[in-house]
């Protein structure tokens, strides 16, 4: 039996004020394991577990894999406990442009670009200064108490950790919010339960 559709009311045209009130800048969440030692130990233990499983299968000696598996779970818990969640939110265009303007390329960076015969063109900013400035401006959670606290945090990160935040900052700044077609899966689930798919 077909579900009865309720007639939809005609939409009232939006005013520009309505549109402005709906603006929400994109956000991105970055989960980062801060305990790098635990992270490295997990990789080593995963490899060791594979080897001990093969050894235990071919040996009559007491099994060693359970001990390795137990240690792996402990270290995974330690790594999970060290995980930090960073929420970045795109900044308005004018703020982004101001941050770029405030962090121009250095003389050395311009000279290096010129030596490369302009293959990549002139750098648009000093990445060493622009990256932390943009991440700090976008950081919604956790919020550092002072600019100095953020600088100390940034200076303590590895290149990989910096790249993780920097890449997320660029991605969220240029993220385009689009809505695709309605979810076919949602429609099928609602129909299966005899619910309206409006």
C-alpha positions as a Python dict, from the first residue, in 0.01 Angstrom:
ca = {
    (1, 'X'): (0, 0, 0),
    (2, 'X'): (142, 336, -99),
    (3, 'X'): (202, 591, 174),
    (4, 'X'): (-6, 901, 146),
    (5, 'X'): (198, 1213, 79),
    (6, 'X'): (94, 1529, 251),
    (7, 'X'): (89, 1827, 20),
    (8, 'X'): (387, 2057, 66),
    (9, 'X'): (326, 2424, 124),
    (10, 'X'): (479, 2666, -122),
    (11, 'X'): (805, 2807, 8),
    (12, 'X'): (826, 3170, 100),
    (13, 'X'): (1116, 3337, -80),
    (14, 'X'): (1414, 3395, 148),
    (15, 'X'): (1528, 3743, 221),
    (16, 'X'): (1898, 3823, 214),
    (17, 'X'): (1885, 3861, 594),
    (18, 'X'): (1746, 3505, 614),
    (19, 'X'): (2034, 3377, 403),
    (20, 'X'): (2294, 3561, 613),
    (21, 'X'): (2141, 3419, 933),
    (22, 'X'): (2190, 3065, 798),
    (23, 'X'): (2565, 3099, 738),
    (24, 'X'): (2769, 2840, 922),
    (25, 'X'): (3136, 2801, 836),
    (26, 'X'): (3265, 2447, 778),
    (27, 'X'): (3426, 2258, 1064),
    (28, 'X'): (3671, 1972, 1069),
    (29, 'X'): (3772, 1744, 1358),
    (30, 'X'): (4131, 1624, 1384),
    (31, 'X'): (4196, 1331, 1617),
    (32, 'X'): (4562, 1309, 1709),
    (33, 'X'): (4744, 1050, 1923),
    (34, 'X'): (4982, 1256, 2133),
    (35, 'X'): (5175, 959, 2278),
    (36, 'X'): (5405, 889, 1983),
    (37, 'X'): (5598, 625, 2179),
    (38, 'X'): (5281, 420, 2231),
    (39, 'X'): (5191, 464, 1865),
    (40, 'X'): (5532, 330, 1755),
    (41, 'X'): (5511, 42, 2003),
    (42, 'X'): (5170, -57, 1860),
    (43, 'X'): (5324, -101, 1514),
    (44, 'X'): (5608, -312, 1656),
    (45, 'X'): (5369, -525, 1864),
    (46, 'X'): (5137, -586, 1567),
    (47, 'X'): (5431, -723, 1369),
    (48, 'X'): (5549, -927, 1667),
    (49, 'X'): (5200, -1071, 1716),
    (50, 'X'): (5192, -1193, 1354),
    (51, 'X'): (5534, -1358, 1397),
    (52, 'X'): (5444, -1520, 1731),
    (53, 'X'): (5118, -1657, 1588),
    (54, 'X'): (5311, -1824, 1304),
    (55, 'X'): (5571, -1952, 1553),
    (56, 'X'): (5306, -2087, 1792),
    (57, 'X'): (5132, -2273, 1506),
    (58, 'X'): (5454, -2449, 1406),
    (59, 'X'): (5600, -2512, 1752),
    (60, 'X'): (5516, -2747, 2037),
    (61, 'X'): (5650, -2494, 2290),
    (62, 'X'): (5401, -2300, 2509),
    (63, 'X'): (5215, -2030, 2316),
    (64, 'X'): (5361, -1680, 2336),
    (65, 'X'): (5099, -1497, 2124),
    (66, 'X'): (4856, -1439, 2416),
    (67, 'X'): (5122, -1244, 2610),
    (68, 'X'): (5196, -1027, 2307),
    (69, 'X'): (4823, -976, 2242),
    (70, 'X'): (4770, -870, 2605),
    (71, 'X'): (5057, -618, 2583),
    (72, 'X'): (4924, -487, 2250),
    (73, 'X'): (4584, -417, 2407),
    (74, 'X'): (4748, -235, 2699),
    (75, 'X'): (4949, -10, 2466),
    (76, 'X'): (4644, 54, 2245),
    (77, 'X'): (4461, 172, 2558),
    (78, 'X'): (4755, 397, 2648),
    (79, 'X'): (4754, 549, 2297),
    (80, 'X'): (4376, 597, 2305),
    (81, 'X'): (4403, 776, 2641),
    (82, 'X'): (4654, 1020, 2488),
    (83, 'X'): (4427, 1108, 2195),
    (84, 'X'): (4343, 1476, 2160),
    (85, 'X'): (4049, 1610, 1961),
    (86, 'X'): (4099, 1939, 1778),
    (87, 'X'): (3804, 2121, 1620),
    (88, 'X'): (3892, 2364, 1341),
    (89, 'X'): (3642, 2608, 1189),
    (90, 'X'): (3702, 2801, 868),
    (91, 'X'): (3753, 3172, 929),
    (92, 'X'): (3574, 3438, 723),
    (93, 'X'): (3741, 3527, 392),
    (94, 'X'): (3860, 3870, 509),
    (95, 'X'): (4028, 3723, 817),
    (96, 'X'): (4197, 3458, 601),
    (97, 'X'): (4327, 3729, 365),
    (98, 'X'): (4447, 3938, 662),
    (99, 'X'): (4640, 3641, 802),
    (100, 'X'): (4803, 3588, 461),
    (101, 'X'): (4887, 3957, 436),
    (102, 'X'): (5038, 3956, 787),
    (103, 'X'): (5266, 3662, 698),
    (104, 'X'): (5431, 3749, 365),
    (105, 'X'): (5710, 3535, 222),
    (106, 'X'): (6055, 3610, 360),
    (107, 'X'): (6335, 3755, 151),
    (108, 'X'): (6504, 3412, 151),
    (109, 'X'): (6186, 3240, 30),
    (110, 'X'): (6148, 3495, -252),
    (111, 'X'): (6513, 3452, -352),
    (112, 'X'): (6479, 3074, -349),
    (113, 'X'): (6170, 3098, -571),
    (114, 'X'): (6362, 3327, -811),
    (115, 'X'): (6654, 3079, -822),
    (116, 'X'): (6409, 2811, -930),
    (117, 'X'): (6333, 3030, -1232),
    (118, 'X'): (5983, 3098, -1110),
    (119, 'X'): (5877, 2738, -1172),
    (120, 'X'): (5638, 2750, -878),
    (121, 'X'): (5591, 3126, -896),
    (122, 'X'): (5627, 3359, -602),
    (123, 'X'): (5519, 3202, -272),
    (124, 'X'): (5194, 3360, -148),
    (125, 'X'): (5301, 3356, 219),
    (126, 'X'): (5564, 3243, 467),
    (127, 'X'): (5445, 2889, 547),
    (128, 'X'): (5646, 2882, 871),
    (129, 'X'): (5445, 3178, 1006),
    (130, 'X'): (5118, 3143, 814),
    (131, 'X'): (5048, 2780, 911),
    (132, 'X'): (5041, 2833, 1290),
    (133, 'X'): (4858, 3165, 1251),
    (134, 'X'): (4580, 3003, 1047),
    (135, 'X'): (4550, 2699, 1274),
    (136, 'X'): (4537, 2922, 1582),
    (137, 'X'): (4269, 3144, 1423),
    (138, 'X'): (4059, 2839, 1328),
    (139, 'X'): (4101, 2645, 1652),
    (140, 'X'): (3764, 2627, 1827),
    (141, 'X'): (3839, 2344, 2068),
    (142, 'X'): (4047, 2326, 2279),
    (143, 'X'): (4113, 2699, 2297),
    (144, 'X'): (4458, 2798, 2430),
    (145, 'X'): (4449, 3052, 2712),
    (146, 'X'): (4716, 3272, 2554),
    (147, 'X'): (4897, 3310, 2220),
    (148, 'X'): (5216, 3205, 2401),
    (149, 'X'): (5053, 2877, 2508),
    (150, 'X'): (4961, 2804, 2146),
    (151, 'X'): (5315, 2888, 2027),
    (152, 'X'): (5466, 2648, 2284),
    (153, 'X'): (5222, 2377, 2172),
    (154, 'X'): (5302, 2435, 1802),
    (155, 'X'): (5677, 2436, 1863),
    (156, 'X'): (5657, 2102, 2049),
    (157, 'X'): (5484, 1913, 1765),
    (158, 'X'): (5662, 1692, 1514),
    (159, 'X'): (5653, 1771, 1141),
    (160, 'X'): (5392, 1498, 1092),
    (161, 'X'): (5170, 1638, 1367),
    (162, 'X'): (5209, 1990, 1226),
    (163, 'X'): (5117, 1863, 880),
    (164, 'X'): (4809, 1690, 1019),
    (165, 'X'): (4674, 2018, 1162),
    (166, 'X'): (4795, 2237, 873),
    (167, 'X'): (4642, 2014, 605),
    (168, 'X'): (4313, 2007, 795),
    (169, 'X'): (4321, 2388, 832),
    (170, 'X'): (4365, 2439, 457),
    (171, 'X'): (4103, 2174, 374),
    (172, 'X'): (3838, 2325, 601),
    (173, 'X'): (3913, 2679, 482),
    (174, 'X'): (3841, 2584, 120),
    (175, 'X'): (3573, 2324, 189),
    (176, 'X'): (3258, 2374, -15),
    (177, 'X'): (2933, 2282, 156),
    (178, 'X'): (2713, 2110, -97),
    (179, 'X'): (2410, 1891, -63),
    (180, 'X'): (2382, 1598, -296),
    (181, 'X'): (2067, 1413, -389),
    (182, 'X'): (1849, 1281, -105),
    (183, 'X'): (1981, 965, 60),
    (184, 'X'): (1842, 659, -115),
    (185, 'X'): (1936, 444, 186),
    (186, 'X'): (1734, 666, 423),
    (187, 'X'): (1435, 652, 187),
    (188, 'X'): (1452, 270, 169),
    (189, 'X'): (1476, 232, 548),
    (190, 'X'): (1178, 461, 607),
    (191, 'X'): (971, 280, 342),
    (192, 'X'): (1062, -58, 497),
    (193, 'X'): (916, 63, 827),
    (194, 'X'): (609, 212, 657),
    (195, 'X'): (713, 568, 743),
    (196, 'X'): (678, 878, 530),
    (197, 'X'): (974, 960, 306),
    (198, 'X'): (900, 1333, 271),
}
